[in-house]
């Protein structure tokens, strides 16, 4: 008679990391103060707002827009706006 093969337990499923919706705002130096919301049903608008200093960034959203996209676009726009500004080094 042949031996029966022992069955191994299947490997546990991999956990998918969630993309955060709260981010750090570099201008007011608070962690987790920027929250992003997306309204796709009515206005197709995405809003990123800092809860501490009340700064708001609004952009057009589509079905593939994620909160990290809104935050990165806001930071990119801030960098573009500050490109020609000289900062005093103290």
Secondary structure, 3 states (H helix, E strand, C coil): CCCCCCCCCCCCCCCCCCCCCEEEECCCCEEEEEEEEEECCCCCEEEEEECCCCCEEEEECCCCCCHHHHHHHHHHHHHHHCCCCCCCCC
